[in-house]
Amino acid sequence: MPLPSAQPRTDPAHTGQAPPAPPSADEVVVHTLLNCLHREVCRPEGRSVVEPGDGGHLRLHLARSGTRLRVRLRRASLFGDHRFTGPVAELRGSTWQVLTWPEVAERVHAELGLRTGVRNDEFLGQLASSHAGVRAGLARRTARPASRYLDSEQALLFGHRFHPTPKARGADPAAWAAYAPEARAAFRLRHLAVRNELVAQERLSESATAVLDRLGPVPTGYTLLPAHPWQYELLSEHPRLRAALDRGDVLDLGPRGESFTPTASVRTLAGAGAFLKFSLNVRITNCVRKNAAYELSGAVALTRALGPILARSAARRPDFAMLGEPAYRSLSATVAPELLEGFGVIVRDGLDPLLRPGTTALLAGAVAAEYPTGSAHVSRLLDGAGPDAVIRWWDDYLWLLVPPVLAAYFEHGVVLEPHLQNVLLAVDDAGRPRQVLIRDMEGTKLLPGPHAATLAALPRSVAEPMTYGARRGWDRVAYCLLVNNIAEFLAALTDLYPRLETRLWARVRAVLADCATEHGEPPPLRALLAGAPLPAKANLLARWERRADREAEYVRIPSPLAASRPDTAARTPARSAR
């Protein structure tokens, strides 16, 4: 199906501008690289300049290599989250020469090597892989899924705007297209039957693994273990697996059962009324996405620990919920420790028991995408809306999301990770926000002080990865909530309604001020309201230095909150009504 068209509206001053048309794969790659370069390298060093006016440019000086680049601005941003259009050019003498995307990649590669003193021979190949992924996604758009929710999960053709290689998969696109969400994939799982005594699993109750057992029958004395078919291909020649198959300890029952649909994270699949999070020995963004042993146990332990906290939160904020992960299942480590991790599958709660009647869940990343590559895009939800309706929509979203995330941190010592891929926005038939759901126990952490007893009862190998110190925890909350989520939503709204940018930031400040009052003016919130720089995850530098997500550093970027003031022209919803 073709991408949504961008038709001009009759009165942009009152109903907003048309969304931008999606660019080519070449432009996606270079714009994403420049997003990262501007945020992590040039802007912190004072080496980026915005040329104002219509047809202005962002100019970047790569000081170590002596390279000067520029790209035309589609729109400048108060936050520095500029929108680009067209190719990137390099200053040669007194003229600007357009570069191909591989030439831009070479310039960035040279600058990072000189800046860090670190060699990275993988980087250009990963950029090429990401380019191939974007190009394949644009070319392979087949009929949309029947579910509007699944359409949103599969709408992210371009991936993370501030990661240099968001669509790199480390394989030929032909090999992974059958499993890629952006290719509208759906496929059957590979079913394995494992002797009961060789099954590893933890669960909060027997019902937590019922979704796995219902997938298909197995012989007496065996337990069903579903596998991601791509992962099975990757591990099929493992000698310990081959030996287990030869002994009959594991039976390969082949592809069976209903089709599952990959969500935006690639390895988490939707089907059978639940989500199954599989291991996948493929690098996606910064990490090889296998479920480590501590993550398998940690998901269940966190679901257990958060149960009472989430129940209390639901009583106060019934329109905010979190998807639990109440079980995992895998091969026992006695077969092979690497197969325990390689075939570990985490069961995540389904949406139906949590969604309000009459609402539809949409992936936040699809709603807030720069380009309208799916039916969930905010331009569809607000089509024809005037400025006051946009402000009301924005208020609804902020009040659903911000107070419960901050309460989790300040009241309960829980670090949630509400980035765009972890948040689902439930909207009513008119497209208005009615509910927010958050997911992924892997990114959820506990502060050690409030949870000392819980952590002490767990093996150290499980407890330590489940914790963040206060500074690290707050950086993660502030980054995911304000930089990754709210700023990206606000940018998408500003694309449609440029005159509202200042008012939209004022609404963010108003909600944060209300939360600060509720929690006794904690220093981190006071600093935010005073305009302290915001933490932004340095994905470009992390990828260059081959760091895992947990080890990624943060750069400090200027905040627009200091200059914004509460917007008295728009309503301020009462917190008690939320």
Stockholm file with secondary structure:
# STOCKHOLM 1.0

chainA/1-578         MPLPSAQPRTDPAHTGQAPPAPPSADEVVVHTLLNCLHREVCRPEGRSVVEPGDGGHLRLHLARSGTRLRVRLRRASLFGDHRFTGPVAELRGSTWQVLTWPEVAERVHAELGLRTGVRNDEFLGQLASSHAGVRAGLARRTARPASRYLDSEQALLFGHRFHPTPKARGADPAAWAAYAPEARAAFRLRHLAVRNELVAQERLSESATAVLDRLGPVPTGYTLLPAHPWQYELLSEHPRLRAALDRGDVLDLGPRGESFTPTASVRTLAGAGAFLKFSLNVRITNCVRKNAAYELSGAVALTRALGPILARSAARRPDFAMLGEPAYRSLSATVAPELLEGFGVIVRDGLDPLLRPGTTALLAGAVAAEYPTGSAHVSRLLDGAGPDAVIRWWDDYLWLLVPPVLAAYFEHGVVLEPHLQNVLLAVDDAGRPRQVLIRDMEGTKLLPGPHAATLAALPRSVAEPMTYGARRGWDRVAYCLLVNNIAEFLAALTDLYPRLETRLWARVRAVLADCATEHGEPPPLRALLAGAPLPAKANLLARWERRADREAEYVRIPSPLAASRPDTAARTPARSAR
#=GR chainA/1-578 SS CCCCCCCCCSCHHHHCCCCCCCCCHHHHHHHHHHHHHIIIIITTTTCEEECCSTTCEEEEEETTTTEEEEEEEEECCTTSCCEEEEEEEEEETTEEEECCHHHHHHHHHHHHHHHHCCCCSSHHHHHHHHHHHHHHHHHCCCSCCSSHHHHHHTCCSSCCTTCSCTTCCSSCHHHHGGGCGGGTCCEEEEEEEEEGGGEEEEESSGGGGHHHHTTCCCCTTEEEEEECHHHHHHHTTCHHHHHHHHHTSEEEEEEEEEEEEECTTSSEEEETTEEEEECCCSEETTEECCCCHHHHHHHHHHHHHHHHHHHHHHHHCTTEEECCCCEEEEECTTTCHHHHHHTCEEEECCSTTTSCTTCEEEEHHHHTCSSCCSTTSHHHHTTTCCHHHHHHHHHHHHHHHHHHHHHHHHHHCEECCCCTTTEEEEECTTSCEEEEEECCGGGCEECTTTTHHHHHTSCHHHHGGGBCCHHHHHHHHHIIIIIIIIHHHHHHHHHHCGGGHHHHHHHHHHHHHHHHHHTTCCHHHHHHHTTCCEEEECHHHHHHTTCCGGGCCEEEECCSTTTCCCCTTSCCCCGGGC
#=GC SS_cons         CCCCCCCCCSCHHHHCCCCCCCCCHHHHHHHHHHHHHIIIIITTTTCEEECCSTTCEEEEEETTTTEEEEEEEEECCTTSCCEEEEEEEEEETTEEEECCHHHHHHHHHHHHHHHHCCCCSSHHHHHHHHHHHHHHHHHCCCSCCSSHHHHHHTCCSSCCTTCSCTTCCSSCHHHHGGGCGGGTCCEEEEEEEEEGGGEEEEESSGGGGHHHHTTCCCCTTEEEEEECHHHHHHHTTCHHHHHHHHHTSEEEEEEEEEEEEECTTSSEEEETTEEEEECCCSEETTEECCCCHHHHHHHHHHHHHHHHHHHHHHHHCTTEEECCCCEEEEECTTTCHHHHHHTCEEEECCSTTTSCTTCEEEEHHHHTCSSCCSTTSHHHHTTTCCHHHHHHHHHHHHHHHHHHHHHHHHHHCEECCCCTTTEEEEECTTSCEEEEEECCGGGCEECTTTTHHHHHTSCHHHHGGGBCCHHHHHHHHHIIIIIIIIHHHHHHHHHHCGGGHHHHHHHHHHHHHHHHHHTTCCHHHHHHHTTCCEEEECHHHHHHTTCCGGGCCEEEECCSTTTCCCCTTSCCCCGGGC
//
